[in-house]
Amino acid sequence: MNWRSEIFRVFKEQNITCVCHVPDAGHLELLQTCEQDKDIKLVTLTTEEEGVGLLSGAWLGGKKGALLMQSSGVGNTINALALPITCKMPFVTIVSMRGEWGEFIPWQIPMGQGTPTVLEAMGVTNFRANHAEEVYETVDAAVKFAYNNRKPVSVLLSQRLIGAKQFKEE
Amino acid sequence: MSALLRREVVSELVDGRNEDLLVLSGLGCSSWDLTAAGDSDQNFYFIGAMGMTVPTSLGLALAREENRVLVITGDGDMLMNLGILATVGMQKPTNLAIVVLDNGMYGETGGQETATSGGTNLEMVAKGAGITNSTTVATKEELTKAKQEIINGTGPVFVNIKVAKEKLPLVLPPIDGITVTQRFRKSLIGKV
């Protein structure tokens, strides 16, 4: 099952038209699909917190969106989350997890391990997908939760799902 | 030559505002300035989430091409997230104008110097980020000319306005972010 196209299917069904990101290889195919869709505005950010503002602004203008990032970027968003939380705006982020299942790079571990706790501490409701079969229903549920209740949510795409990156010396 | 006064500048910028104008003001002094110039349902005031004024305005400008989006913020808020200028320079929204009230200090916290007092030139930063329509304003004549660009010029427009260091009375906008958000959306898209 191509779970990446399942995320895109939710975007289309839920009318998500503003997608912003700091690139991550875990989101590569989804980014390419979004870029080719004429109804989706894809914005590349210099740092993840910009995405929190960008989606809040899109919401003020009546548009729905999602922030794609790697777990290492989650820490950059924390104070920015005061904006959607204080103003009761929906916020959706889809996080490709590192620093957990079979991680090879120790630098990924602090923020990867801290991600669920840090988001929860800010009042973000975490959803998680560990297997390809649960990606569609998890993203669908998270997006509906966020937009129906005007709440911040994350979908943590497990490193088990994405596959641990392996580096080999030449 | 006397320095420009920030509240006079903000009043001048929103004087006779068009119906399509949406104004977002940055954390602290800029939000008090915009409130002093006149509250509006089409204003959005930041009183927290420092550094988020320009990112939010970019999202709004991309979502609402039929509106003009004006940022009025301070040098402190702008300096916290200079990277967003690169993102604006990449997206090039024609309906976005960014105005920085540059007094060279953190006004809300006791007047500590900002980097613009130490050599950072925000106009050059904006230009370097690809926002070619960028200027610095220091006089009333320059302000009058710049207002034309801010309101009608092809964006993205960036104007750094050098203003006096002042300690001004607090003029608070509605503190409740939910109220401000919902009335903004109601005014703009007809639903909260």
Interface residues (C-beta under 8 A of the other chain):
Chain A: C18 K41 V43 T44 L45 T46 T47 E49 E50 G51 V52 G53 L54 L55 S56 G57 A58 W59 L60 G61 G62 K63 G65 N79 A80 A82 L83 T86 C87 K88 M89
Chain B: F44 F46 G48 A49 M50 G51 M52 T53 V54 P55 T56 S57 L58 G59 L60 A61 L62 A63 R64 N67 N81 G83 I84 A86 T87 M90 Q91 G177 I178 V180 T181 Q182 F184 R185 L188 I189 K191
